Amino acid sequence: MKFYITTSIAYTNAPPHIGYALESVQADAIARWSRLKGNSTYFLTGTDEHGGKIVRAAEEAGQSPKEFVDDISGKFVDLKETLDLTWDDFIRTTDQKKHWPGVEALWRKLEEQGDIYEKEYEGLYCVGCEAFLSERDLENGLCPNHKKAPEAVKEKNLFFKLSKYQDQIKEAIESGEMLIEPEGRRNEILSLIKNGLEDVSFSRSREKLSWGIPVPGHDNQTIYVWCDALTNYISAIGYGRDEKEFKKWWPADVHVVGKDILRFHAAIWPGMLLSAGLPLPRRIYVHGFVTTGGEKISKSVSPSPSPSPSPRPPLSRSKSLNNIDPGKLVRRYGSDTLRYYLLREIPSNEDGDFDIERFEERYNADLANGLGNFASRVSTLGEGKDFSDFEVDGEIVARVEEAIADVAKSVDKFRLHEAVARIWVLIQYGDGYVNEHKPWESENQQIIFNLVHLLHAVGRLVEPVVPKASAKIGKAFSMEKGRIVNVRKIENLFPRLEK
């Protein structure tokens, strides 16, 4: 079975922060679980590199837009190694060979359907959102996401007839053809559609925005960022240049996106696909924000000053974490630790707070004392023993199968924090089994083999969460024809952190 999963593509106006790492790690874990099930999996991520905000950021940095996005995009590519990501492709919207043909092909489809028209528009434009906002979108006259007043803009643009497709989009969501998870986000977008979808500006004057893809047949217009950016999900897999590859993977099985861009993915994007006669994505999983002290971590909201001197700069509990580089955490604690915290501590469907003290508590309790200690205890007991003639007890088999089934159900519902917690319940069971049977006293080989089998299963289950530790556990086992023959001692996976 094929499984196509995407993240949203990161906007390259600033380097990645820990909030972006959350989405990357979530999508990566889902992709890894898919591969463990034996699915043919394709995982796409990338960067969104056009728009007025990019031009402004480049000017402030004293660079050309191209130099600026090349530098920032490279930092997002580097996250593959930093966070142990397994994406199969990284799409860039400045890629004229891979991305532009798909955008141009889709634009022509929209035109053929009569869904592109020209009109003069006057409205409120938020540079941070790269979107026009209505008065009802604002909070005290400010964009709720960027805390800035939008600019008044008046110009002649090309518009997409999104309103034409609102009933079809509503039906697709209500029928489950396009599932929106969690339920609260589904209700949110249905409420928005009920209030009426307005047609969307799909171009800007090239006089005001030259950094972008020219509109086919309209040399004085630039394709607007959302029409450009959203198309990445199909351009990367061949739309407009490789029909066979495109049909192999589309529709997407999961789009992983943040709650702040739900409207674009659950309303505008489906409208574009319906206009072009293309299938809708099967599911859209919407995650919350990483916060510090209840405040969203963002590239575009200035961090609040710390209320007190940080005892451990720069990784303090204060809101100065607003722009933290995930690489700093990885260099200090390891990629497995950050992945574990993001998947376990941050509720998958809600906002979750990043707290450095909690981060270290999770490390010691769950990784050092939990997985690390269990792996060390069991491998020490089993080291040098021959298990080629042993069969695992039924109770252990049942416990493992139950855990695998529970994890699969939680992942399917995009409740990743529950999936991770369920794996650690199995680890706790293993620790309890050791304490109950005290195999170091009896040297009961069957009990030891049961534990070795359990550790082997845990090592596979944790691979989407802590891949480095999983690999070390896996290398400790000698296998013959799918059977465990013996095990080598596993060194301390997660040395305890001292205060």
Secondary structure, 3 states (H helix, E strand, C coil): CEEEEEECCEECCCCCCHHHHHHHHHHHHHHHHHHHCCCEEEEEEEEECCCHHHHHHHHHHCCCHHHHHHHHHHHHHHHHHHCCCCCCEEEECCCCCCCHHHHHHHHHHHHHCCCEEEEEEEEEEECCCCEEECHHHCECCECCCCCCCCEEEEEEEEEECHHHHHHHHHHHHHHCCCEEECHHHHHHHHHHHHCCCCCEECEEECCCCCCCCEECCEEEEEECHHHHHHCHHHHCCCCCCCHHHHHHHCCCCEEEEEHHHHHHHHHHHHHHHHHHCCCCCCEEEEECCEEECCEECCCCCCCCCCCCCCCCCCCCCCHHHHHCCHHHHHHHHCHHHHHHHHHHCCCCCCCEECCHHHHHHHHHHHHHHHHHHHHHHHHHHHECCCCCCCCCCHHHHHHHHHHHHHHHHHHHCCCHHHHHHHHHHHHHHHHHHHHHHCHHHHCCHHHHHHHHHHHHHHHHHCCCCCHHHHHHHHHCEEEECCEEEEECCCCCCCCCCCC
